[in-house]
Amino acid sequence: MCEALINIAKGVKLTLAEFNMATNYLVRSCIPFDVSFVPGTRKYASSLQLTIHVCPTKTEVFVVNLAQGASVFSPSP
């Protein structure tokens, strides 16, 4: 398995290159996924949301913050 994908699941901070390695692994493995990107604002950090479609009824969603602070995908209370 791809180490970058494991780090995403663990919540380890990634570089953009590591995130690209994870998506490349998903493409090579023919695993369907979606990526959403939100640029940073004054209120929220820039972030990526990776949704992996495990089967028709199961998805796994991971948020990768590209900067410190809350993201649109997972705002702090």
HELIX and SHEET records of a PDB file:
HELIX    1   1 GLU A    3  LYS A   10  1                                   8    
HELIX    2   2 LEU A   16  ARG A   28  1                                  13    
SHEET    1   A 3 PHE A  33  VAL A  38  0                                        
SHEET    2   A 3 SER A  47  CYS A  55 -1                                        
SHEET    3   A 3 LYS A  58  ASN A  65 -1                                        
END                                                                             
